[in-house]
Amino acid sequence: MKAKTHMTTADYFGLKVEVVCKMEHCSLICFQGRESIVDTADLVFIRRLKCAA
């Protein structure tokens, strides 16, 4: 049985990154196979809508 993974994406100074772990003050992100720890306040989270209102 394959587990579903929910990938959270965010904008980090113009780069679309994958958020691996989000915490209050810092977050672990992945960009082009490289992981980095960044300040959570610098991330802009992208929301995806299934349909228009």
C-alpha positions as CSV (number, residue, x, y, z in Angstrom):
1,M,0.0,0.0,0.0
2,K,1.4,3.4,-1.0
3,A,1.1,6.2,1.5
4,K,-0.1,9.6,0.2
5,T,2.3,12.4,0.7
6,H,1.2,16.0,0.8
7,M,3.9,18.3,-0.6
8,T,3.7,21.8,0.8
9,T,5.2,24.4,-1.4
10,A,6.2,27.9,-0.6
11,D,7.9,30.9,-2.2
12,Y,11.3,31.8,-0.8
13,F,12.6,35.1,-2.2
14,G,11.2,34.3,-5.6
15,L,12.1,30.6,-5.6
16,K,9.4,27.8,-5.4
17,V,10.6,25.4,-2.7
18,E,9.3,22.3,-1.0
19,V,8.8,22.6,2.8
20,V,10.0,19.4,4.4
21,C,9.3,20.5,8.0
22,K,7.7,23.7,9.3
23,M,8.3,25.0,12.8
24,E,7.6,28.2,14.6
25,H,10.9,30.0,14.0
26,C,12.7,28.0,11.4
27,S,11.8,25.5,8.6
28,L,13.6,22.8,6.6
29,I,13.2,23.4,2.8
30,C,14.3,21.5,-0.3
31,F,15.3,23.2,-3.5
32,Q,16.8,21.3,-6.4
33,G,17.8,18.4,-4.2
34,R,19.5,20.6,-1.6
35,E,18.1,21.0,1.9
36,S,18.4,24.2,3.9
37,I,17.2,25.6,7.1
38,V,15.5,29.0,6.7
39,D,13.6,31.5,8.8
40,T,9.9,30.6,8.6
41,A,8.9,34.3,8.5
42,D,10.7,34.5,5.1
43,L,8.4,31.8,3.5
44,V,5.3,32.8,1.6
45,F,3.0,29.8,1.5
46,I,1.2,29.1,-1.8
47,R,-2.5,28.1,-1.5
48,R,-4.0,26.0,-4.2
49,L,-7.8,26.2,-4.8
50,K,-9.7,23.4,-6.3
51,C,-12.4,25.7,-7.9
52,A,-13.0,29.4,-8.2
53,A,-15.5,31.1,-6.0
